[in-house]
Amino acid sequence: MKRKLSIVDLAKQLNISPTTISFILNGKAQEKRISSELVERVLKQIEKVGYKPNTLAQSLRTGKTMIIGLIVENIADPFFASIARLIEEKAYKNGYKIIYCSTDNDSAKAKDLLRMFQDRHVDGYIISPPEGIEKEVNNLIDNGSPVVLFDRYLPDTKADYIVVDNVGSTYDAVSHFIKNGYKNIAFITLDSLQTQMQGRLKGYENALNEHHLNHYVKKISFYEDDENIIKHIASFLEMNSDLDAILFGTNYLGISGLKAIKQLDKKVPEDLAVISFDDHILFELHSPDITAISQPIEEISEKLITILLGRLNEVSKTEKKQSDTLVPELIVRESSRKIKA
């Protein structure tokens, strides 16, 4: 069997020190004042001979695997998929690779995934957490692994987090309905105690209370499939025939809701005005197009990776929890247009 080429072999071929090659491979050429000509010569030789660094040896030497674990609720969801793609891109530019997976909002699965990442000695974690993993998250932090939460946070943990203003955004959406003449406004949401869903419910309630309007709330289990979600929404709409507007708490509830509205032969916005939390390409293609609360995905991704890299590179030495609340945008489209007098 052909012996794998080592960094010492490569150094002999180039007549330079293994340390110089290590600096170049670890992105420290400029810091160590290694000339661009030498960097180019090393990289060409690496490509020519097919040299691959021993990642195990590197991690033992540096104490880092240069891998970040990304755990989301559902990687197939456009919101989480977009966040994952941007984080992967930004991490790669900083020398890190991403391993990501989905919890399906299951705390037992999330704990299992965290153990798997720990076994692989990932350097840090970015997580959209289900409930019930507070102990595991705190243990990670106590053992020196930085953790940044997003989309929702766990109040009883030491983890940094990035979220959006869920209360303010749904308040603004309901206020938009009211301004356009709607009075019987429903909120179809998940049956969840997670901070983001509780915030969205609170914003809905605040806006209605301010205008002394009735509440119409339908909570649906996260674990229902699309067919059952449609049935639950259709049944709710039939039981509340006086509704004139609906705010959906997530984009997939919004998509199922539009299917239910169609099944009932109702028109948007003539019979029911619609707004959904989280924009989706289908909302732009729907006729009429659907008003949506759009999260600042680029900004969320940038903040997440900046905080995590700061912790990993010891730029941020503070033990104080870091957090930020970003502001979504209400993208107004035809589905919530003003009622004609």
C-alpha positions in Angstrom: 0.0 0.0 0.0 1.4 3.4 -0.9 2.4 5.4 2.1 0.4 8.6 2.7 2.4 11.7 2.1 3.2 13.6 5.3 3.8 17.3 5.9 7.5 16.5 6.5 7.7 14.8 3.1 6.1 17.9 1.5 8.5 20.2 3.3 11.5 18.2 2.0 10.1 18.4 -1.6 9.9 22.2 -1.3 13.0 22.6 0.8 11.2 24.6 3.5 10.2 23.8 7.1 7.1 21.9 8.0 6.1 24.8 10.3 6.0 27.2 7.3 3.6 24.8 5.5 1.5 24.5 8.7 1.2 28.3 8.9 0.1 28.4 5.3 -2.5 25.6 5.6 -3.9 27.3 8.8 -4.4 30.6 7.1 -1.6 32.4 9.0 0.7 33.2 6.1 0.0 36.9 6.3 0.3 37.0 10.1 3.7 35.2 9.9 4.8 37.4 6.9 5.2 34.5 4.5 5.5 35.8 1.0 2.6 35.4 -1.5 5.1 33.7 -3.9 6.0 31.0 -1.4 2.3 30.5 -0.5 1.5 30.0 -4.2 4.4 27.6 -4.6 3.2 25.5 -1.6 -0.3 25.4 -2.8 0.7 24.3 -6.3 2.8 21.5 -4.9 0.0 20.4 -2.6 -2.3 20.2 -5.6 0.3 18.4 -7.7 1.0 15.7 -5.2 -2.5 15.5 -3.7 -1.4 16.1 -0.2 -4.1 16.0 2.5 -3.5 17.1 6.1 -4.0 14.6 8.8 -7.1 16.1 10.4 -6.9 13.9 13.5 -3.3 15.0 14.1 -4.3 18.6 13.5 -7.1 18.4 16.0 -4.9 16.8 18.7 -2.3 19.4 18.2 -4.6 22.4 18.1 -7.4 21.2 20.3 -9.8 22.0 17.5 -11.6 20.0 14.8 -12.7 23.1 12.9 -16.2 21.7 12.8 -19.4 23.4 13.9 -22.5 21.5 14.8 -25.7 23.1 13.5 -29.0 21.6 14.9 -32.3 23.0 13.5 -35.9 22.1 13.8 -36.3 21.0 10.2 -33.6 21.4 7.6 -36.2 21.0 4.8 -38.0 24.2 6.0 -37.0 27.1 3.7 -36.2 29.4 6.7 -33.9 26.9 8.3 -32.4 25.8 5.0 -31.6 29.4 4.1 -30.0 30.0 7.5 -28.0 26.8 7.2 -26.7 27.6 3.8 -25.5 31.1 4.8 -23.9 29.9 8.0 -22.1 27.1 6.0 -20.8 29.7 3.6 -19.6 32.1 6.3 -18.1 29.4 8.4 -16.2 27.9 5.5 -14.6 31.3 4.7 -13.3 31.2 8.3 -11.8 27.7 8.0 -14.7 25.8 9.6 -17.0 23.1 8.2 -20.6 22.5 9.2 -22.4 19.3 10.1 -26.2 19.8 10.4 -29.2 17.8 11.2 -32.9 18.2 12.3 -34.5 17.6 15.7 -38.1 17.4 14.5 -38.8 19.4 17.6 -38.1 16.2 19.6 -36.1 16.8 22.8 -34.9 13.1 23.0 -33.6 13.3 19.4 -31.9 16.6 20.2 -30.1 15.1 23.2 -29.0 12.1 21.0 -27.7 14.5 18.3 -25.8 16.6 20.9 -24.1 13.4 22.2 -23.2 12.5 18.6 -21.6 15.9 18.1 -19.8 15.7 21.4 -18.3 12.3 20.3 -17.0 14.0 17.2 -15.5 16.8 19.3 -17.1 19.6 17.3 -15.8 23.0 18.4 -19.1 24.8 18.8 -22.9 24.6 18.4 -25.6 26.7 16.7 -29.0 25.4 17.7 -32.7 26.1 17.2 -33.7 24.2 20.4 -36.7 22.2 21.4 -37.8 22.4 25.0 -36.2 20.1 27.5 -32.5 20.3 26.6 -31.5 23.1 29.1 -29.3 20.8 31.2 -27.4 19.5 28.1 -26.9 23.0 26.7 -25.5 24.3 30.1 -23.2 21.2 30.3 -21.8 22.0 26.9 -21.0 25.6 28.0 -19.6 24.5 31.3 -17.2 22.2 29.4 -16.0 25.0 27.3 -18.1 24.5 24.1 -19.7 27.7 22.9 -23.4 27.5 22.1 -25.5 30.1 20.2 -29.3 29.6 20.0 -31.6 31.1 17.3 -35.2 31.4 16.3 -36.1 30.7 20.0 -34.1 30.6 23.2 -34.0 28.7 26.5 -34.4 31.2 29.4 -32.8 28.9 31.9 -29.5 28.5 30.0 -26.2 30.4 29.7 -26.3 30.2 25.9 -26.0 33.2 23.6 -28.9 33.7 21.3 -30.2 35.6 18.3 -34.0 36.0 17.9 -36.4 38.3 16.1 -39.1 40.6 17.6 -41.9 38.1 17.5 -44.2 40.2 19.7 -43.7 43.4 17.7 -44.0 41.8 14.3 -47.3 40.0 14.9 -48.6 43.2 16.7 -47.8 45.1 13.5 -49.4 42.5 11.3 -52.7 42.5 13.2 -52.6 46.4 13.4 -52.2 46.3 9.6 -55.4 44.2 9.3 -57.3 46.5 11.6 -56.1 49.6 9.7 -57.5 48.0 6.5 -60.9 47.5 8.1 -60.8 43.9 9.4 -62.3 43.2 12.8 -62.7 39.4 13.2 -59.1 38.3 13.1 -58.0 34.8 13.8 -54.5 33.5 14.8 -53.7 30.0 13.7 -50.6 28.9 15.5 -48.7 25.9 17.0 -49.6 24.5 20.3 -46.2 25.3 21.8 -44.6 26.9 24.8 -41.4 27.9 22.9 -40.5 31.5 23.2 -41.0 32.4 19.6 -44.5 31.0 19.4 -45.5 32.5 22.7 -44.2 35.9 21.5 -46.2 35.7 18.3 -49.3 34.9 20.3 -48.7 37.8 22.7 -48.3 40.3 19.8 -51.6 39.1 18.3 -53.4 39.5 21.7 -51.9 42.9 22.4 -53.1 44.4 19.1 -56.6 43.0 19.6 -56.8 44.1 23.2 -55.8 47.6 22.3 -58.8 47.8 19.9 -61.2 45.8 22.1 -61.6 43.1 19.5 -62.4 39.4 20.1 -59.7 36.7 20.1 -60.0 33.7 17.8 -57.0 31.4 18.4 -56.6 27.9 16.9 -53.6 25.9 18.2 -52.3 22.9 16.1 -49.8 20.3 17.2 -46.4 20.4 15.6 -46.6 16.7 14.9 -49.7 16.8 12.7 -49.2 16.1 9.0 -50.3 18.4 6.2 -53.6 16.6 5.6 -54.6 16.8 9.2 -53.5 20.5 9.5 -55.8 21.3 6.5 -58.7 19.5 8.2 -58.2 21.3 11.5 -58.0 24.7 9.8 -61.1 24.0 7.6 -63.1 22.9 10.6 -62.0 26.0 12.6 -63.1 28.3 9.7 -66.5 26.6 9.4 -67.1 27.0 13.1 -66.1 30.7 13.0 -67.9 31.8 9.8 -67.8 35.5 10.9 -64.0 35.6 10.5 -62.7 38.1 7.9 -58.9 37.8 8.4 -56.3 35.2 9.5 -52.7 35.5 10.7 -50.8 32.2 10.4 -48.0 31.6 13.0 -45.6 29.8 10.5 -45.3 29.6 6.8 -46.2 25.9 6.6 -49.4 26.6 8.5 -50.0 29.5 6.0 -49.6 27.1 3.1 -51.9 24.5 4.6 -54.3 27.3 5.5 -54.5 28.5 1.9 -55.3 24.9 0.9 -58.1 24.8 3.5 -59.5 28.2 2.3 -59.6 26.8 -1.3 -61.4 23.6 -0.2 -64.1 25.8 1.4 -64.5 27.8 -1.8 -63.5 31.0 -0.1 -61.6 33.8 -1.8 -58.6 35.7 -0.6 -59.0 38.5 0.4 -62.7 38.9 -0.5 -63.8 36.3 2.1 -60.6 36.1 4.2 -57.6 38.3 4.3 -54.4 36.5 5.0 -50.9 37.2 6.5 -48.3 34.5 7.3 -45.3 34.6 9.6 -42.2 33.8 7.5 -42.1 34.5 3.8 -42.1 31.7 1.3 -41.7 31.6 -2.5 -45.2 30.2 -2.8 -46.6 33.3 -1.3 -45.2 35.4 -4.1 -46.6 32.9 -6.7 -50.0 32.6 -5.1 -52.8 34.6 -6.7 -53.3 37.0 -5.1 -49.8 37.2 -3.5 -49.7 36.7 0.2 -48.6 39.4 2.8 -45.9 37.9 5.0 -43.7 38.8 8.0 -40.2 38.3 6.6 -37.3 37.5 8.9 -33.9 39.1 8.2 -32.2 35.8 7.3 -28.9 37.3 6.2 -28.6 39.4 9.3 -29.5 36.4 11.6 -26.8 34.2 9.9 -24.2 37.0 10.2 -24.9 37.6 13.9 -24.9 33.8 14.7 -21.6 33.1 13.1 -20.0 36.3 14.4 -20.9 35.5 18.0 -19.8 31.8 17.7 -16.5 32.6 16.0 -15.8 35.3 18.6 -16.2 32.6 21.3 -14.2 30.0 19.4 -11.3 32.4 18.6 -11.4 33.9 22.2 -12.1 37.3 20.8 -15.1 37.5 23.1 -13.8 36.9 26.6 -16.9 37.9 28.4 -18.8 35.3 30.3 -21.9 37.4 30.0 -24.7 36.1 27.8 -24.7 37.8 24.4 -28.1 38.3 22.7 -29.7 40.4 20.0 -33.3 40.8 18.9 -33.7 41.7 15.2 -36.7 43.3 13.5 -38.6 41.4 10.8 -40.3 43.2 7.8 -44.0 43.2 7.0 -44.1 42.7 3.2 -47.5 43.9 2.2 -49.1 42.2 -0.7 -52.6 41.8 -2.1 -53.9 39.2 0.4 -54.4 41.9 3.1 -55.6 44.8 1.0 -58.0 47.4 2.4 -61.7 46.5 2.5 -63.6 48.4 -0.1 -66.2 50.7 1.2 
